Amino acid sequence: MRRAPERSRATGTSGASLECHEVSVVYSGLVALEKASISLSRGEVVGLIGPNGAGKTTFVNAVSGFAPMSGGRVVLDGRDLGGLSPEQRARLGLARTFQHGRLFPGLSVRENVELGALAVGASQRAARARAARLLAELDLADLADRSVAELSHGDQQRVSVVRAAAAEPAFLLLDEPAAGLPEAAMAELGKVVWRSSHEGGAGVVMIDHNVEFVLRLSDRVVVLDHGVVLAEGTPDEIRRHPAVTSAYFGDRTEPTGERLP
C-alpha cells in the first residue's frame, strides 16, 4: 500500500487518512476496478486521471458507497466503512459530487447549498453563513435565489461542488467538477478546491477530463488504466512518465502499479 506523504498544512489533522486497500469492482463478470490501492491524507489534493473507461468514477462510487465492492477495504480515520450506506459515510465526513450534479431541481441554489451543511448536522444559521460564503467565492451569489433547474449544466456543476464543500467534510471526492465550465469559471473553482484542502483541511480526490486543470491543483496524481493503478507521482513526474503517455495516446504498456521514482 502506498502511503501519502505527511502534510502539516491542516492544523490537527496529521493522523487523519482515507485508506483504500485493493478495491475491486466487478459488474456482470466485467472487471471495472482491480485491486486499486489509493491513500489520502487530510490537507492533500490527489488527482485521479486516466483514459475513458479507466475506472475513475467506479473508484469514487465504490469508496462513497454507491457501487458494491467485490473486494478490498475502505478505511476512514481507522474505521472500516464496509457495510455503511452512502448517507452514513457522508455523516462520517466523506462527501462527493457527481458528473451530473444530482441537485434538487425544485429548490433554489441557496437552498441546495444549505442542505449540504444541514445534512451533516449544522444549524440553520451556520448553514446560511456557509452557503453565503461559498456562493460568493464561486461567483454564484447572483444566482442564489434561482431554481437550479434553470441553470446551465456548468452552473449546476459549480453548485454541486459548493453543496459538497458546505458539509465541511474530512474528505471530498470530486467527479468531473469542471465539466461544462468556461475557462474563466475554472479559476474560481480551483480556488474553492484549494481552500477546501489548504484552509479547510479536507483531503480531496479530483477527477476531471481537463488533465492540466487536475495537474495544476494536485499535490499527487494517481493514474488508472483498465481498472488498474498504472502510476503514481507528483504532477511533474506524471507529465514525464512514458507509460502514462502510452495509456492516453496509444502504444500501451502493461500497468505496473509502481510508485514513480
C-alpha positions as CSV (number, residue, x, y, z in Angstrom):
1,M,0.0,0.0,0.0
2,R,1.5,3.4,-1.0
3,R,1.0,6.0,1.7
4,A,0.6,9.7,1.1
5,P,3.3,12.0,2.3
6,E,2.9,13.6,5.7
7,R,1.2,17.0,5.5
8,S,1.2,19.8,8.0
9,R,-0.9,22.4,6.3
10,A,-4.2,21.5,8.2
11,T,-3.9,22.0,11.9
12,G,-4.6,18.9,14.0
13,T,-5.2,16.6,11.0
14,S,-1.8,14.9,10.6
15,G,-3.1,11.4,11.6
16,A,-6.4,11.6,9.6
17,S,-6.5,9.5,6.5
18,L,-8.6,7.7,3.9
19,E,-7.1,4.4,3.0
20,C,-8.5,2.4,0.1
21,H,-6.9,-1.1,0.1
22,E,-7.1,-3.2,-3.1
23,V,-10.6,-2.0,-4.0
24,S,-12.2,-4.2,-6.8
25,V,-15.5,-3.8,-8.6
26,V,-16.9,-6.4,-10.9
27,Y,-20.1,-5.8,-12.9
28,S,-21.7,-8.9,-14.5
29,G,-18.3,-10.6,-14.9
30,L,-16.6,-7.4,-16.2
31,V,-13.8,-6.2,-14.0
32,A,-14.2,-2.4,-13.7
33,L,-11.6,-1.9,-11.0
34,E,-8.9,-4.4,-9.9
35,K,-7.2,-4.1,-6.6
36,A,-6.8,-0.4,-6.7
37,S,-5.0,0.9,-3.6
38,I,-5.0,4.7,-3.1
39,S,-4.4,6.6,0.2
40,L,-5.2,10.2,1.0
41,S,-4.3,12.5,3.9
42,R,-6.3,15.5,5.1
43,G,-5.0,18.7,3.6
44,E,-3.9,16.9,0.4
45,V,-5.2,17.1,-3.1
46,V,-4.9,13.9,-5.1
47,G,-5.7,13.9,-8.8
48,L,-7.1,10.7,-10.3
49,I,-6.7,10.6,-14.1
50,G,-6.8,8.0,-16.9
51,P,-8.4,7.4,-20.3
52,N,-12.1,7.0,-20.7
53,G,-13.3,3.7,-19.1
54,A,-10.2,3.6,-16.8
55,G,-12.3,3.1,-13.7
56,K,-12.1,6.6,-12.2
57,T,-15.8,7.1,-11.5
58,T,-16.2,3.5,-10.4
59,F,-13.5,4.1,-7.8
60,V,-15.3,7.1,-6.4
61,N,-18.6,5.2,-6.5
62,A,-17.1,2.3,-4.5
63,V,-15.4,4.5,-1.9
64,S,-18.5,6.6,-1.3
65,G,-20.8,3.6,-1.1
66,F,-22.7,4.0,-4.4
67,A,-21.2,0.9,-6.0
68,P,-20.8,-2.6,-4.3
69,M,-17.2,-3.6,-3.9
70,S,-16.2,-7.1,-5.0
71,G,-13.1,-7.0,-2.8
72,G,-10.9,-4.7,-0.7
73,R,-11.5,-2.3,2.1
74,V,-12.1,1.4,2.6
75,V,-10.9,2.8,6.0
76,L,-11.7,6.4,7.1
77,D,-9.6,7.5,10.1
78,G,-9.2,4.0,11.2
79,R,-12.8,3.0,10.8
80,D,-13.7,0.3,8.2
81,L,-16.6,1.6,6.1
82,G,-17.7,-1.8,4.9
83,G,-21.5,-2.2,5.0
84,L,-22.2,1.5,5.5
85,S,-24.6,3.3,3.2
86,P,-23.6,6.5,1.3
87,E,-25.5,8.6,3.8
88,Q,-23.7,7.0,6.8
89,R,-20.4,7.6,5.1
90,A,-21.3,11.2,4.5
91,R,-22.1,11.7,8.1
92,L,-18.6,10.4,9.0
93,G,-17.1,13.1,6.8
94,L,-16.9,11.6,3.3
95,A,-18.6,14.0,0.7
96,R,-18.7,13.7,-3.1
97,T,-20.1,15.3,-6.2
98,F,-21.5,13.6,-9.3
99,Q,-20.9,14.0,-13.0
100,H,-24.5,15.2,-13.5
101,G,-25.0,17.2,-10.3
102,R,-27.9,15.3,-8.6
103,L,-29.2,18.6,-7.3
104,F,-32.8,19.1,-6.0
105,P,-34.4,20.8,-9.0
106,G,-37.4,22.2,-7.1
107,L,-35.1,24.2,-4.7
108,S,-33.1,27.3,-5.2
109,V,-29.3,27.4,-5.5
110,R,-29.0,28.7,-1.9
111,E,-31.4,26.0,-0.5
112,N,-29.4,23.3,-2.3
113,V,-26.2,24.5,-0.7
114,E,-27.7,25.0,2.7
115,L,-28.9,21.3,2.6
116,G,-25.2,20.2,2.2
117,A,-24.5,21.7,5.6
118,L,-27.8,20.7,7.3
119,A,-27.3,17.1,6.2
120,V,-24.3,16.8,8.5
121,G,-25.8,18.5,11.5
122,A,-25.1,22.2,11.0
123,S,-27.5,24.7,12.5
124,Q,-29.7,26.7,10.2
125,R,-27.7,29.8,11.0
126,A,-24.4,28.1,10.2
127,A,-25.8,26.6,7.0
128,R,-26.9,30.0,5.8
129,A,-23.5,31.5,6.6
130,R,-21.6,28.7,4.8
131,A,-23.8,29.0,1.8
132,A,-23.4,32.7,1.5
133,R,-19.6,32.5,1.8
134,L,-19.2,29.7,-0.7
135,L,-21.6,31.1,-3.2
136,A,-19.7,34.3,-3.2
137,E,-16.3,32.5,-3.6
138,L,-17.5,30.7,-6.7
139,D,-19.2,33.8,-8.1
140,L,-22.7,32.3,-7.7
141,A,-24.2,34.8,-5.3
142,D,-26.3,36.4,-8.1
143,L,-27.9,33.1,-8.8
144,A,-28.7,32.2,-5.2
145,D,-32.4,32.6,-5.4
146,R,-32.9,30.9,-8.8
147,S,-34.1,27.4,-9.1
148,V,-31.2,25.1,-10.0
149,A,-33.4,23.7,-12.8
150,E,-33.0,27.0,-14.6
151,L,-29.2,26.9,-14.6
152,S,-26.8,25.8,-17.3
153,H,-25.0,22.5,-16.9
154,G,-21.8,24.3,-16.0
155,D,-23.5,26.3,-13.3
156,Q,-25.2,23.2,-11.9
157,Q,-21.7,21.6,-11.6
158,R,-20.5,24.6,-9.7
159,V,-23.5,24.4,-7.3
160,S,-22.8,20.7,-6.8
161,V,-19.2,21.5,-5.7
162,V,-20.4,24.2,-3.3
163,R,-23.0,22.0,-1.8
164,A,-20.4,19.3,-1.1
165,A,-18.0,21.8,0.4
166,A,-20.8,23.2,2.6
167,A,-20.7,19.9,4.5
168,E,-17.1,20.8,5.5
169,P,-16.1,17.2,5.0
170,A,-12.9,15.5,6.1
171,F,-12.6,14.1,2.6
172,L,-14.1,15.4,-0.6
173,L,-14.4,13.3,-3.8
174,L,-15.0,15.5,-6.9
175,D,-16.2,13.7,-10.0
176,E,-15.8,15.9,-13.1
177,P,-16.3,19.2,-11.3
178,A,-15.1,21.3,-14.2
179,A,-17.4,19.7,-16.8
180,G,-19.0,22.3,-19.0
181,L,-17.3,25.2,-17.3
182,P,-15.7,28.1,-19.3
183,E,-12.0,28.8,-18.6
184,A,-12.8,31.9,-16.5
185,A,-15.1,29.9,-14.2
186,M,-12.4,27.2,-13.7
187,A,-10.2,29.6,-11.9
188,E,-12.9,30.2,-9.3
189,L,-13.5,26.5,-9.0
190,G,-9.8,26.0,-8.4
191,K,-9.9,28.5,-5.5
192,V,-12.7,26.5,-3.8
193,V,-10.8,23.2,-4.2
194,W,-7.6,24.9,-2.9
195,R,-9.4,26.5,0.1
196,S,-11.2,23.2,1.0
197,S,-7.9,21.5,1.2
198,H,-5.3,24.0,2.4
199,E,-7.5,26.1,4.6
200,G,-10.4,23.7,5.5
201,G,-8.1,20.7,6.0
202,A,-10.1,18.4,3.7
203,G,-8.4,15.7,1.7
204,V,-9.6,16.0,-1.9
205,V,-9.7,13.4,-4.7
206,M,-10.4,15.1,-8.0
207,I,-11.3,13.5,-11.4
208,D,-11.6,15.6,-14.5
209,H,-11.1,15.2,-18.2
210,N,-9.2,18.5,-18.2
211,V,-5.9,16.9,-17.1
212,E,-3.9,20.1,-16.9
213,F,-6.5,21.5,-14.5
214,V,-6.1,18.4,-12.3
215,L,-2.3,18.6,-12.5
216,R,-2.2,22.3,-11.6
217,L,-4.2,21.7,-8.4
218,S,-2.9,18.3,-7.2
219,D,-0.1,17.5,-4.8
220,R,0.0,14.0,-6.1
221,V,-1.5,12.2,-9.1
222,V,-2.7,8.6,-9.5
223,V,-3.2,7.2,-13.0
224,L,-5.8,4.4,-13.6
225,D,-5.9,2.4,-16.8
226,H,-8.2,-0.6,-17.4
227,G,-9.2,-0.6,-13.7
228,V,-5.6,-0.9,-12.5
229,V,-3.3,1.7,-10.9
230,L,-0.8,2.4,-13.7
231,A,1.4,5.1,-12.0
232,E,1.5,7.5,-9.1
233,G,3.7,10.5,-8.5
234,T,3.9,14.3,-8.4
235,P,2.3,16.2,-11.3
236,D,5.8,16.7,-12.9
237,E,6.6,13.0,-12.6
238,I,3.3,12.1,-14.2
239,R,3.8,14.5,-17.1
240,R,7.1,12.8,-17.9
241,H,6.1,9.2,-17.4
242,P,6.2,7.2,-20.7
243,A,3.6,4.7,-19.6
244,V,1.1,7.5,-18.9
245,T,1.7,8.9,-22.3
246,S,1.1,5.5,-23.8
247,A,-2.1,5.0,-22.0
248,Y,-3.5,8.3,-23.3
249,F,-2.1,8.2,-26.8
250,G,-1.5,4.6,-27.8
251,D,1.4,2.2,-27.8
252,R,0.2,1.0,-24.4
253,T,2.4,-0.7,-21.9
254,E,1.3,-3.2,-19.2
255,P,0.2,-1.5,-16.0
256,T,2.7,-1.9,-13.2
257,G,1.2,0.0,-10.3
258,E,4.6,1.1,-9.3
259,R,5.4,4.4,-7.4
260,L,7.3,6.7,-9.7
261,P,11.0,7.2,-8.8
